[in-house]
Amino acid sequence: MGNTVFIKEVIKNFLALLWGRRAYKFFIKDWISLEDLAGCQEVLATMRFTRTLEPLTMDRPAGRRLLILAPHPDDETLGAGGTILKAIRGGATVRTVYVTSGRPSLAQKMEQEALQVSQSVGYTTEFMRYSLHDVPLERKAQEKLAECINRFDPEVVFLPFLLDDHDDHRRVNHLLLLAYQAHLLKRPFMIWAFQVYSTVFPNVLVDITGVAEEKAKAVNLWSSQKASRDWAHYILGMNAFNSRLLKKPGQNYVETFFVLPCEDYFSFCNLYFEKRGPKAYYHSNYLRVQKAE
């Protein structure tokens, strides 16, 4: 009996090693063939200012009308929830435009949760209702997005950072860039690009320590998302990691942003999108096969 258990354990460890090596070789091959590395390099090269300039610490955006472009319901809470809370308390009017409503099977529930969260925090909502992994780029979609923005007339627009690790996050940046290039946006505004999954090289920091508990409560209102992970734990962990950028004791949770006037941010995005087709900067099968709309 003992020999049988030993042999099974040896076989198990051998198979784990074999598959581990195969996975490692695949990873190396995949890494070498990544087609967006050149685009990422160009974007990140513009952000080396952190070597000579310290990020600016702000309490909240200066604008009074703030619009958030959320690729999915909950992105705004995760990426900028603490800053939104502070801005609203400072007298700002905030509106979130949800570009998609998440997975089709959860879309109705997520829209209900979006209304619950927005009422709890104090902002208004609008739903574009594009499908997950299926945000179009054609003129009609550009006009629809521009109409949402122009009607609210914001001074500041929040959205996930261009290189954040989700195709829909990049896609919303792409759609906004195209609307700008088509001269559909009524007036300029500041862009506050936030992090959800990927590290941002920030030029603006917001200390959210005083509202971190309230942010966690807002995140937990997205009950449909709790099956995948403890999102409040995850995002506050990210915010705690960001506290390395502040040097005063007691600044425990920080949201980071890449902030630029929109024309500069769009020039920065154009470095990434202008010379490459969808295969180079999208990963989902749907978006990789799209033509250059």
N, C-alpha and C positions, 0 to 999 in steps of 0.2 A: 504493500500500500504506500509506504514511504517512498519507494523508488518511483512509483507511478506519478505521485505528486511532484517529485523532483523533476522528472522528465517533462511533465506538462509545463512546469515553471520555466525550464530551459527553452522549450519550444516557444512559449509565450514571449520570453525576453528576446529570442532570436528574431521572431516575426516583428516585434516592436522596433528592433534595431534596423531590420531590413526596410520596413515601411518608412521609418524615420529618415534613412538615407535617401530613399526615393523621393520623399517629400522635400528633403533638403536640396537635392539636385533639381527638382522642379522649381523650387523657390529661386535658386540661383539663375536658372534659365529664364524664368518669368521676370525677374528683376532686371536682367540684362536687356530684355526685349521691351520693357516698358516704354511706350511711345510718347508719354507726356513729360518725360524727364527734361527734355530740352525746354519745353514751355515752363515747367516749374522752375528751372534754373533761371530763366529770364525774369520771371516774377520775383523770385526770392532775391535775385541780385539787386533789385530796386529797393530792398528792405534792409540793407546793411547799415542803415543809419543808426541802428542800435549799438554799433561799435563806438559811436561818438556822441550820441544824444540819448539822454535818459527819457523813458516814456513819461508823458505828462499825466499827473494824477488829477482827475476831475471828480466832482461830486455827482454830476449828471450832465447831459447835453445842455447846451445853451438855448436851443430852440424851444418854442412853446407848442409846436405841432409836430409830433413824432409819428412816423409811419413805419411799421415793421412788415417786411415781406418774409413770411414763414413758408418755406417749401412744404412743410407738414405741420399739422397741429402738434404743438408742444415745443417746436424749435425756438419760439420766442421766449418761452419760460426758461428753457434750459440755457440758451445762449445769453440772454439779456434780462432775465427775470428780476434780478436785484436792481439793476439800473432802471428798469421800467417802474418798479415800485418807488424808487427815489424820485424819478422824474415826475410821476403823478402827484406825489406829495409836495413837490416843488411847484405845482400849478400847471404842468404840461397836460395837453390833450393828446391821448395816444390811441392809435387805431392799428389793428393787425389785419393784414390781408393774407389769408391762407390760400396758397397757390394750388395745393392739392388737399384732399381731405383724408389722406392716409390710405391704407389698404381698403379695397372695395368692400370687403366683408365687415370692416369696422368703421366705415366712413360716417354713417349716421350717428353712431355712438361718439365718435371723435368730435363731430360738430357739436353735439350736445355738451360734451365735456369742455369744448372751446368756449361755449357760451357761459358755462358755469365758472370756468377759470377767469374769463374776462370780467364777469360781474364781481367776482371775489376781489380781483386786483384793481379794477376800475378803468378798463379800456373798452373800446368798441371793436366789432369784428366785421369782416366781409369774406365771403367764400367764392373763389374763382372756380373751384370744383374740377380742375384738371386731374387726370388719373396719375397714380403713383408710377414713376418711371416713364411717364408719357406726357411731359410738359412740352407743348408745341412751341416752335420758334417762328412760325410764319407770321405774316403781317397782321392777320386778324388777332392773334394772341398778343402781339406787340401793342396793338391799339387797345385791347381789353385791359392790359396791365397799365398802360399809360393813362387810361380813363380813370382807373382806381386811384392812381397817384394824383392826377391833376384835380380830381374832384375834392380830395382831402387837402391838397395844397400844402404839403409838409415842408418844414425847414430842415428836417433830418429824416433820413431813411436808413433803417436797420435791415441787414440781411446777413446770412452766413458768409463767412470769408470765402473768397474764390476757391482756395485750395482745400476747403473742408472736405472730409472724406465721405462724401455721398454724391452720387451723380445728380440727384435733384437739386442739391445745394449749388453745384456748379451750373446747372441748367438755368436756375433762376437768375444767377449772375449774367449768364449769356443772353437770356431774354431781355433783361433790363438794359444791357449794353446795346442790343439791337434796337430797342425802342428809343434810346438816346440817339443812336446813329441815324435813325429815321426822322429825327427832329419832332418826336411825338410828345416830349415832356415839356410842360408849360414853362417851368422856371427851374433854375439850378437849386441844389440842396446839398447838404453834407451827407456823406456816406459813413455810417458806423458799421463796419463788418465785424461780426462776432464769431466766437468759436462754439462748436457743438461737439465735434469729435477730434479735430486736429489742433495742434498748437498754433497760435497766432503769434507772429512777431509784432508785438503791439507798440503803438505810439501813444495810446491812451489807456489808463488804468482807472477803474472805479472800485473803490473799497466798498464792498457790500456786507461787511461784517454785521452791521447793525440790523440788516434785513434778511440775513441768511436763513434764519428760522422760518420767516414768512415765505421766502422763496421755496424752501423745502416743502412747506404746506401746499403751495400752489402747484409744484411739480407732482405731488402725491394726488392731486385732484384728477390727474390723467390716469384714471384707474385702468383703462383699456391697455395701457402700456406696461403695467406692473408684471405681467407674465414673463416679459423678456429679461428684465433686470430691475434692480432697485435704482431707479433713475435719480432720485434725490441724493442717495449715497454717492452715486457716480459723479454727478455734476458738482456737488459740493466738494468732492475730492479733487476735481479739476480746479475749482475755485481756490481750494486750499493750496494746491500746487502753485497756482499763480501768485500766491502771497510772497513767494521768494523775490518778487520784483519790487515789493515795498519793504522799507527798512525800519518802520516804527513798530514797536511791540503793540500787540492787540489788533493789528490789521491782518485778520486771519483768513478772510475770504475775498477774492478779487476777481472781477470780470474784466477781460482784456478785449481791446478793440483795435482795429486798424482803421483810422479815421482820415478821410481825405475829402476835399471838395469833389463833387461828382465827376466833373470833367477830368480831373486827375485820376480818380479811381477807374474811370472807363478807359483811359489811356493805358493804365496798368493792366486791366482785363484784356484789352486788345492785344497786348503782347502774347497772351496765352492762346487766344482764339483765332487770330487773323490768318495764320499761315498753315493751320492744321485742320484736317477733317475730323468728324466726330469720333473716328476710331482712335484718335490720338488722345482725346481728353474725356471720353466716357467709357465706362466699364460694362454697363448693362447691355445685354444683347440687343434690346430695342434701340437704344440710343446710338450704339456703335454702327448700326446699319442704316441710320438715317442719312439722307442726302443733305448736302449743305443748303439748308432752306434759305 
